[in-house]
Every structure is written in C-alpha cells, then in structure tokens.
Amino acid sequence: MPLAMIAPAAQAQQTSNSTVNNFGDLDALEVSGANQDKKLSNQVSAFRTGTPLIDVPQSLTVLTREQFEEQGIDSIADVIDYTPGVTNSQGEGHRDSVVFRGTRSTADFFVDGVRDDVQYFRSLYNVEQVEILRGPNSLTFGRGGVGGVLNRVLKKAEIGDDFGEIQGRVNTFGGVYSQFDYNKTLSDNFALRLNVFGESLENHRDFFDGERLGINPTLTWKLSEDTTLHFAYEYSDHQRFIDRGVPSVNGRPASFLSDTTFGDSELNETTLDAHTFRATLKHQFSDAWKGSLTGFYGTYDKVYANYFPSDFNLTDNEVEIDGYIDRTDRQNFVLSGDLIGEFRTGGIEHKLLIGAEYVHTSSDQNRFNNVWDTNSDDQEFFSAANFRLRNGVVTDPAGGVLGTGTFSDLNDDTRVTIDVYSLFLQDEIALNDRLDLILGARFDSFDIEVFNAVAGETRTRRDEEITPRVGLVYKPAENVSFYASYSETFLPRSGEQFANINGSRDALAPDEFSNLEAGVKWNICDDLSFALSAFQIEASSAQPGDIAGTFDVIDSQTDGFEAQLKGRINDQWRISAGYSYLDGEQINLGGTPREQPTHTFSIWNSFKVSEKFGFGLGMIYVDESFADNGNSVTLPSYVRVDTSAYYNFSESFRVQLNIENLLDKEYFPNSHTANNITVGAPINATLKFSKSF
C-alpha cells in the first residue's frame, strides 16, 4: 500500500555517541521493534565506513522498518513515491523501474551492497531499511548507478533475544497479505531467524491477479569476540498479471479508455523463480582495522509474456496491439571484500577504505515476437470498443474471431558470460576539526562474451574504466555541514540486462556519466534535519526508443536541486517534506528527457494523539512530464492525497487503516512508451493487523 514517506531519513550521530540524529552513524542506528539495542551494519551504505551521514558529500535517504509499518509501505514503488529526486516508471508492468534524477534504471538495485540486477518486483517482508543514494555511485557500487542506486538492507538473526511478529492485511480490491518473522537465540554465539510472506494480488484493473511467496531463513554465528558470520538463503516465487496501461491520443493519455485493459486475460503474465545464498564474514583485526568478506550466489528463472497497445487510431477507434514473450535464465556469483582502517599521519586523521570485487554472470535470454494471422506481422489494429483478447485470440462481442496471434517469431537469442574485476580505494582525510577531504577511485575490468544465436556469431569485448570521486565537507558547527563533490560512473553499452547487443561492435562502447553536486545538511535538533543540494548530471547513454525494441543514444544534461525536511517537531508530530526541481535537456535530440517532471513535492505528517491512537496525512504533487523521447506525449501533472490511522489495543497488538488517493482523483503516474501509460488507482484502503510476541 503506498502512503510511503521518508520520515526521518536516517538517525544521525552528534558529537556524543549517545545522541542519535537524522544524519548520523548507521552503526549507532537503533532498530525499533523486537530488539531496541540492535545496531544495523553500515557496510552496505554510503561509504561503507560508518561515516555519519552529515559528513557524506551526497544526497541520500534512508527509510527504516518502523516507517514501513507506520505508513503502510510494501513495495519499492511506495518507497519512491515520497522521495525527492526520484520517481517511478512503469517497468512494462513486470519489474521495479526507478527514474533517478531523470535517468531510468531497471538494474541499479542492491541487497546488502550486492548487485540485484534481475528484473522483478522486489518485496520488503525481510528488509530492515532501504537506502536511496542519488548521483553516480560507481566507487562503492560499480557500473551503473547513473542517477542513483537503491539498496535494501536485510533482516539478520540477532543473538541475545527471542521475538516474533505476525502480520496480515486485506485491501478493498481483494488483495490479501500475510507475514511471519521469528528470531530464536540458540546459544550465546548462535541465532536463527525466519521470515516468510505470502500474498494474493488484486488491483483496480481487469484481469489483474497474482501470487507471491518468499521464504528467508538467516543465521548469525559469533565465531569469536572479533569475528561474526551471517548466512542467509532466500526463495522467491512470484507470479502476476502484466498490465501496460493505455495508449495516447492527441498527445495525452487516452483517459476515455481507462477502464479497458489492452492485454491478454490469460497470457499476460510474468513469473520469477529465484534461489539466493549469501554469507558475510566480519572481523575486527584491531582497534584501528576491520574487514568484511561477502559471497553471494543466485539463480533466477524469469519469464514474461505480454500483449500491449503500441498505437491508436482515433478516427476509426482502433488500437494497435503488439506482443512478445521473453525468457531469462541467469546465475550471478559475487565475491566482495573491503578493509577499513582509521589512523593518523602526523596530525591528519585518515579513514581508509580498500576494496575488491569479482562478479561472474551467466545470462541466457531469448524473445519471440507475436505474429498475427491477419497480416503475418507483429502488430495489428483492432476495434478498441469491447476489446477482448484471450489466449492470443481477439474476438468481437458476438464471439467472432478477428485475429489470432502466436509468439512464434524469434527476435533474439543470446548467451552472455560476464566477468568483472574491481578494485577501489577511498580516503576520508580530516584536514582539521572542520574540514574533510574525500578522495577515491575505482578500477573496473568488464569482460563480456556474447553468443548471438540468431546471427550465429560470438563477440567479445573488454572495457577497463577508472572512475574517480572527490568530495569536500566543511563543518562550521557539529550539526551543520557544507559539501561539494564530483563523481563518475559508466555503463557498458550492452545495457543493464546484457541482451540488447545485436548490432555493430561499436554499439558495445560504454556509456559515461558524471555528477557535480553541492549542498548543506543541518541537524536542527536531536530529531529534526534539513538538507539542500544542487547538482548537474551529464550523460551519454542508450535509452529505450519510442518504438518498442529500439534504442536511442542520448546525450543529456540535467540540472536541479532538492530539499528535504524530516523529523519530529515535538513528541506528537512528525513531519517529512521533500521538493525537487529538474531541468533536463537532450542535447543531440532536443527536448526534455522522458519522465522527468520539473517539479515534484511531497509531505507527510504523522500525529500521535495518545499512546493508543494516531493518524497520518500526506500529499504528493508531480509536475507534467513527457512519456517519450520525442516529447510528443505528455503525462499530466497530478496531486494525490493519502491518509492513515492506527489503534494500539495493547503493546503487542495493533490495527491500522491506510487510504490511498483519498480524493479519488484520476491520474496517470508513469509510462514505458508513448502508448504504454499507467492508469493510477482510484481511492482504495488497506486494513492491517500486527501481533508481536
């Protein structure tokens, strides 16, 4: 249920370690819930070094588990809705897709700092917090991360406590969700934890349904006072209907078709079957040096099949229907380690990060386009009135067959092997009590071999890139910092998903991106913070073209600024507000990058009326933007109002109601192309209960 808000973005540490504030050390971040003394690891966030967020020269937002529960957040889209500088994209109806500062991404997702690049809808049942870092982040996260990255920090088994929680919820569309979380300490050195969820999906669109299951056991083993091992396995089984929305008419979404789903009621479906294993070994070598080593292995079997609108003829009231089925079989192996040291050279303090990473990916993918029997083509026009498509057959109201489609035309079939070797080094240098200099660089060797089965050829390419990062932080007071930074990143032209490489060898040249940013962070008081940043991103990248299956290489520049206010006004009132301004230009194509609203604004207020009762009220404003690179179709601006209320029957039992789109406004929040435009949900409510034990 949306109603997300990034209320205190993070808890930050002031000079005294006992004081926790919004821009503090994540090592000192306390988790609300079963174990108030639990300290989250900082090894996956920002610099990996435990640097207080007020000293990080970059815009970032951290959303905690407490906020998930309070505001009814259950998806990545919900997290994004109230975060400045980022918006949601449609993702073709089968995956998370985020627009970071005007740059689309489907692969800049991470779990505990490890790349999570498969396309699917991520769940939050086993997530402790979500971190959104804006601007290029190559130094710690590697290739990609052009406009930003999104990192999920998973729950881990906790030694020293036994606790559990069950949750359930139902929404007015008919969707049902249940979740179980249980932690058991088996000895002074060993603990197990199990997180499970199951979900039956429903929404406002015809034919939409789905089932999701997640199982995530974890263990923590304290091998010694200085060494800890974390191990986790996760099984994911996801299935849902694919809805790619409505086409456009006269440069706007076809609102008169909002009640029609232009997909196959049986065949529009995406499935994911995934098994992932991760182990992290942490060791404190001395008071000054500590290290971490993570191993990860994942297998993913992903299929999505869909029919969707690709054009509309208003004169004849006919919609053009296209379609394909896409399969991906991927294995990812990652080995990542870092060493962190704090020391002095003369009178200068250093916090040194030395890291290395190896990634091996094997990814087989193929796509079969649809073929209509009426014209032996993949696209055909049909009447939009009483549109019916089932099992590839379009029929009229009387049941007469108008056309039959089959996924029989092989479009591409590629077998990809990737090996990436990375080394990175960063030094946070305290020049004096008020001035810090951050210097860093990362070397990546990206080696790709592609067998193109359609052309019967094998191609290889190696890209070696060095990406720098420079930052300067000035603190006139302990609770105020001014910063400036410059960073770069790159993305191999083979794309985020390694499949779109059919073409000349030059098409494999990497994209390059740079980010210049300056800002101020101010911890106004112990639990209220303000941040303001201005930035410029320059990019040359391959983006999905206006015609399905094509790509445009776009040189662009985006200038903008962001402002955030988060925290508690008093014991009864918590506020979180964010504003962003983006001014983007496609230098070689002209116009504005797609899905880049000039202005976005959000605000969420949480009011605690008593120990038992509280409520929240939020509002989102998104300015108009373009649905296509050619700027021929406009997504109208919209305002959405959300609210919530809860009642604590006891310390362990809570009932909560969340209402989205309280004013029941029609809106079109995002798109994939000019003729794949998402229809926003009408007013809807979710009733939730939670019981801890």
N, C-alpha and C positions, 0 to 999 in steps of 0.2 A: 504494500500500500504506500503510495508516495507520501506526502507530508514529511519529507526529509528536511532536516535543517542542520546546517553546520553550526550548531551552538557549541560552546567553547571549542575552537578548532583543536586545541591541544592544551594540556596543563603545563605551564612553564615554570621554571625554577628561578627564583630570585637569588640574591647573594646567599641567603641562608638556605641550606638544603631542606629545611623543614617547611619552607613556603613554596607552594606549588601554584604556578600561574599558567596562562594560556600559551606562552611561548617558552616552555621550559624543557628540561631534560627528560626525554622519554624513558630513561632508566628510572626516573622517580615518578612516573605516571601511575597513579593508583587506579585499579580497575574496580568499578562499582559492581556489586553482585556478591557472589558467594565468598570471595576472599578479598577483603579490602586491602590486604597487605601485598597482593600480587603486584610485582613490578614487571611491566612489559619490556621486552628486549628492544633496544634501539638499533640493532644491527641491520635492520631492513629499511630504515627510514633515513631520509636526507643524506647526511654524510657517513652514516653507519658508525659514527664515533661518539654518540651520546651528546653531541653539541646541543646546548639549549637552542630552541627554535628562534629565540630572539637574536641569536648570533648567526643564523643561517641566512646568507645573502640571496634569498629566493622566496617567491610566493608559494605557500603550501597551506593545505587544510587537512586537519585530522578529525575524523568522526569516530567517536567511541561507541562501544556496545551499549552503554547507558542511553545514548542518544537514539540508537536503533530502536530500543524498547519504548522509550518515551514518545517518539514521534512516528512509530509505525513503519519504519524503513525495512523493506525486504528485498530490494534489488539494487543493482548498480544505477539504474535509471533514477531511482528515488534519491540516491546519494547525490547525483549530479544536479537534480532539479534546483536545489537551493545553494549551489556552489558558484561563486563568481568566476567568470573567465572560462567556464566550460559549459557545454550544452550537450544534449542527447541527439544522436542521429538515429535513423530508422534501423540501420543494420539489416536491411532486406527482410526484416521480420524473423530472423533466426539467430541473432547474436547481439551482444552488447556492442555499441558503437558510440564513441565519445568524440566530440569536437573540442579539442584543447586549443583555446585561443585562436579559433578559426581554422584549425587543421584537423581533419578527420583522422581517426585511428580505430583499427579493429584489433591491434596486436600489442599495444603499449600497456598491457596488464601484467601484474606480477603477484606472486604469492610468497610472502616472507622473503622478498627480494629476488626470487627466481622467476624467470620469464614464463608467462602463461599465455602463449600466443595462439591457441586454438580458438576458433570462432564458436562461441556458445553464450547462453545467458548464465551468468555466474550467480550462485546462491550465497547467502550471508549467514546461514544457520551455524556455521563453525568459525565465524570471523569475530575477532576481538576488536579490531579497529580497521578503518580504511584511511589511507593516506593518499592525497592528491597533490602531486608536486607539479608546478607549472613552469614552462620553459624547457628547452632542451636539457636532457639529463644523461648524457652519454657516459659521463665519468663513472658513475656508480651502477648504471643500469644497462649500458651498452647501446648497440644500434637502435635506431628508432627514438622514441621519447621526444618527438619533434616539438609538439606544443606542450607536452607534459606526460606524466605517467600516473597510473593508478595502482597502488599496492595494497593487497589485503594481508593483514597480519592475523594468522590463525590462532584459535584457542589451543592451549597446550595443557597437558596433565600437570597438576600442581601438587607438590609434595607438602604434606603437613595439614591437609584439610580434606574433609569429605563433604560434598554438597551435590545438589541436583536441582533440576528445574524441568518442568513440562510446560509446553505452550500449545495453545490451539486457537484458531481463528476461522471465521467464515465471513464472506463478503456478500453484498447484495446481488452480485452476478451469479452466485452459486459456487464460487471457489472455496475450497477447504484446505487448511494447512495445519500440520501438527509437527512438533519438535520436541526432542528429548536430549538433555545434557546431564551427564553424571560423571563426577570425579571421585576416585577412591584412592586413598593413600594405603599402600600395602606394607610399607616399612619406612624407616627414617630416610631411606635412599631411593625409594621407588614409588611411582604413582601411575595409575591408568585413568584415562578419560574417554568417554564415548559420547559422540554427538551424532544424532540421527534426525533426518527430517523426511516427511512425505507430503506431497502437495497434489491436489487436483485443481487444474487451472480452468478458469472461465473468465470471460470479459464481455464487453458490450457488442462485439462483432459477431455476425452469423458464422456458424461452424467452428468458432474458436473453442478449443479444449486442449487438454494436455495433462500429463502425469510426470512428476519428478520425484526422484528418490536420491538421498545422499546418506552415506554411512562413513563416519570418520573416527576410528579409534586412534588414540595417541598414547605414548608413554614417555615418562621422564625418569631418567636413571642418573642419580648423582654418584658418579664413579669415585669421586673424592671431594675434598673441600674445594678443590680448584677446577674440577672437571665435571661437566654435565653433558649428557646425551639426550637429545629429543628425537623421537621417531614417530612418524605418522603415516598412515595409509588412508586413502580415500577412494570410495567407489561412487561414481555418478552415473545415473541412468535417467536421461531426460528425453521427453517427447512433447512436442507441441505443434499446434496448427500455425502455418505461416500466413500472415496477412500483410500484404504490401500496399494496402490503402487504396486510394482513389486517384484517377488521373487529374490533369489540369484542363481548364477551359478558359480561353481568353486571358491567359497569364495568371490565373488564380486557381486554387483548389476547386474541384467540381463539387461544391457543397450540396447540390441537389442530388448527388449520388452517395451521400454519406452513409445511407442505410444499406448500400449494396456492397457485398464482398466479391471482388473480382478474382476469385481463386477457386481451385477445385476442392469441393467439400470433402473429398476423400484423399486426394493425392498431395495436397499442400501440407507438407509435414516435414519437421526436422527431428532427427534423433541423435543422441550422443550416448556412447557407452565408453566410460573412461576409468582407468585404474592408475592411481599415482602413489608413489612411495617417496618419502623424504626423510633424511636423517641429518641432524646438525650436532656437531661436537664443538663444545666451547671450553676453552681452557684459559685460566689466569696464570701466566708464566711468572709474573712478579707484580709488585705494586704498580709498575710502570707499563707492563706489556701484557696484552691479552690477545687471543686469537679465536677464530671461528672457521670451521670447515663444514660445508653443506654438500650433500649428494642428493640428487633428485633423478627419478626415472618415472616417465609417464607414457601410457599408451592410450590413444584416442581413436575411436571409430565414429566418424561424423558423416551423416547423410542429410541432405535437404533437397526436397523436390517441390517445385512451385510453378504455378501459372500466375501471371500478373499482368496488369494493364501497361501497355507501352505507348499508347497514343489514344486520342479521342477525336471523333468527327462529330461536331455539334450539329451540323446540317442534317445528317442522317441519324443522329443519336446512336452512333455506333462506337464501340470500344475495341481497340486493337489488343489482342491477347498474345502474349509471348510466354515461353516456359522452358525449363530445363531441370535436370536432376544432377546434383553434384555430390561426389563422394570424396572423403579424405580419410586416409589411414596414416596416422602419424605416431612416431616414437621420439620422445625427447629425453636426452640424458644431459645433466648439468652437474659439473663439479666446480664449486666456487669456494674460495678461501680468502680471508683477509687477516692482517696483523695490525694491531693498533698500539701505538706507543706514545707515552707522554713524557717529555724530558726537557731539559734546558741546555742551550748552548750559550755560554756566557750568561747574560741577563735576559735572554729571549726564551720564551716558552714555546714548545712545539707540541702539536698533536698530529702524529704522522699516521697515515693510512697507506698500507701496502697491500695490494690485492691482485688476485689472478683468477681467471675463469676459463673453463673449457666447456663448450656446448657442442653436442652432436645431435643432429636431427635427421631422421629418415622420414620422408613425407611423400606418399603416393596419392595422387589425386586425378580424377577424371570428371568430365562433364559431357552429358548427352543433351543436345538441344531437342526441343519439341519439333515435330513435323505434322502439319495439318494435312489431312487427306484432300481438302478442298483446293489447295494450291501448291502442295509439296514444299511449303515454306514454313519457317518457324513462327511467323506472325500472320494473323488473320483478323479481319473485322467481323464483329457480331453485334447484334442489337443489344444496347445497354438496358432496355426495358425488360423486366422479368428475366434478368440474366441467370442462366443455370449452367453449371459446369460440374460434372461428376464423373470420376474415373476417365477423364480425358474426353468426354462426350458433351458437346454443347447442344442443348435442346430448346425448343420453343415451348410456350405454355401448354400446348396440346401434347407434348412429348415427342414431337417430330425432331429428328436428328439434323442439326445444322452443320455440324462438323465434328470430326474425331481427330484427336491429337495423340501422338505417341512419342516417348523420349527415345528416339532411335538414331539421331544424327550425332555421331561422335565429334565433339567440338575440340577437346584437348584431352591428352592423356600424358601426364608427366610423372617421372620418378626422380625425386630430388634427394640428394645427400648433402648435408651442410656440416662443416667443421669450423668452429670459431675458437680462436685462441686470443685471450685478452690479458693484458697487464695494465694496472693502473696505480697511480701514486698521487697522494694528496697531502699537503702540509698546511695545517692551520697555525699560523705564526702570530703569537701575541707580541706585537712590536712594543707595546706598553700597556698600561692598565686600561686604555680606552680604544686602542686601535689594533685591529686584527687584519692580517693579510692571508688570503687563502689562495694557494697555488696548486694546480693539479693538471694531470694529463692522463689520457688512456690510449693505449695502443690495441687495435683490433686487427686480426687477420681473419678475413671472412672468405672461406674457400667453399665454392658451390659447384656441384656436378649435376647436370640436368640431362636426363634421357627423355627426349621428346618422342614418344611412341608414334605419334601421328606422322611426323616427318622422318622418323627412323634415324635420328641423329643424336649424338651425345656432345654436349658442350660443357666446358669448364671455365671457371674464372676465379681469380683471387683478387680481392680488394684489401689493401692494407691502409688503414687510416689512423692518424693521431688526432685526437680531439682534445682541445685544451679547456680549462676552466680557471677563471681568475675572479677573485672577489675581494672586496674591501668593506670592513664593518667598523664604523665609528660609534662609540657609546659615550655620549656626554653625561649619561647617568646610567645606573644599573638597569633601570626599567625602560630605557629608550635606546634604540639603535637606528643609525642611518647606514644604508648599504648600497653598493653598486657591484654589478657582476657582469661577466661575459662568458658565454659557453657555446660550444658547438656540438653537433651530432651528425650522424649520417644514416642513410637507409639504402641498402642495396636495391638496385632498380628491379631486381626480381620480385620486389613487392613484399608486403608484410607476410603474405601467405605462400610465397615461393612458387606460385602456379602460373602467373601471367608473364611468361618469359618467351613465348613464341614470337620470334622476330629476329632482327639483326643482333649481332654480338654487342653493338653499341648500346642496345636497349638495356644491357645489364650494368651500365655505369651507375655508380651510387648517387643518390640524391644527397644534397648537403644543406644544412640548416645552421643558423646562428641566432643567438638571443642576447640582447643588451638590455639590462634591467637595473633600475634604481628604485629605492623605496625607504620607508620608515616603518618601524614596529614599536608600539608603545604599550607596555603593560600599565594601564591606567591605575589599577589597584590589584589586589590579590586574585580576583577572578573576573576581570574585565579587560579586554585588549582591543587595540585598534591597529590596523595595518593598511598601508597605502603603497602601491607600486606602480611604476610606469615602465613600459617595455617596448622593444622593437624586435620583431622576428623577421628574418629574411630567409626565403626558402626557394628551392628549385626542386620540384617533386612531381612524380607521376600520380595523377588523381583519376578516379573513375570518370569516364567521359559521359556526355549527355545521352549517348546511345549505349544501350546495355552491352557489356562485354568489351568496350573500348576504353582507352586511357588517353588523357591529355597531360603533357608535360607542362607544368605551370610554374612560372617564376612569379613569386608574390612577396609582398611586404605588408606586415601588419603592425600598426602602431596602436597602443592602447594603454589604459590604466585600470586598476582595480582598487576597491576599498572594501574593508571588512571591519565590522564591529561585532564582538562576541563576548558573552559572559553574563554575569549576574549584576543587575542593577542593585538588587537587595536580596534578602533571603526568599522573597516571594516571587520575584520577577527576573526571568532570564530572557535575554534578547540576543538575536543573531541577525545581522543585516549585511547584505553584500551588494555591491554595484560594480559593473564592468562596462567599459567603453572600448569598442574595437573599430579601427579604421583600416580596412584591408584593401589592397589593390592587386589585381592580376596583371603584372607588368607586361607580359607578352600577349595576353589575350584581351586585356582591357576589362573593365568592370570590377566587381567585388567577388571574392571567393564565396562559394555556396555555403549556406547555413552559417553565416557569420552576422548575427544581429548586431547592430551598432550599440544599442543599449540593452542591458539586462539588469533587473533589480529584484531582490528578494528580501523578505523579512519574516522572521518567525519569533513569536512571543510565547513563552511558557509562564503560566501563572499558577502558583501554589496557594490555593485558597485556605487549605487546612492540611493537617497531617494525612488525611484520608482522601481529600478531593483536590483536583487541579484540572486545568484546561489549557489548550494552546490555540493560537490563531496565527495563520501565515498567509502570505500573498506572494505570487510570482508574476513579474512582468517580463515578457520577452518581446523585443522590437521585431519588426518585419525583417525578413532576410530572403535570399534567393534560393530556390530549390535546385538550380542548375548552374553550371559554369558559365553558360551563355547569358545568364541573368534575364531569361525570358519569362520565368515563372516566379511569382512572389508568394512566400508564406506570410500571411497576415500576422500582425502583432496580436498578442493576447494577454489577458490577465486571468489568473486562476487563484481562487481563494480556497484555502484548506483549513480544517479545524480538527481539534481532538479534545477528548475529556477522559479522565480516568477516576476510578474509585478503588482505594485500598481497603478491602474488607478486613484484612489482618496484615501483619508484617510479611506474610508469605503468600497471600492470595490477592490478585489484582485483576480488575476488569477494565477494559479500555475500549473506547469508540473513536475511530478516525473517519473523518468525512473529507473526501477529495472533491474538488470542483463544486464547492458549496452553492454557488450561484448558478450552476448548471449551464455554463456558457459553452457554445460550440467553438472549437479551436482545432488548429492543425499544427501540432508541435514540431514536427520534423519531416524529413523526406529521405529518399535514397536517390531518386532522379526526379525530373520534372513531372513524371507520371506515376510515381510511387510516393504518395503523400499520406502520412499517417493521420487518422481521424482520432482526435482526443476523446477520452472517456467522459461521458456525462456524469452528473452527480452520482456518487457511489459511496458506500460505507463499509467499514470492516469492524467487526466486533471480535475482540481478542480477550482471552484469559491467560493468566500465567500463575503457576503454583511452584514455589520453591520448597526444597526440603533438605 
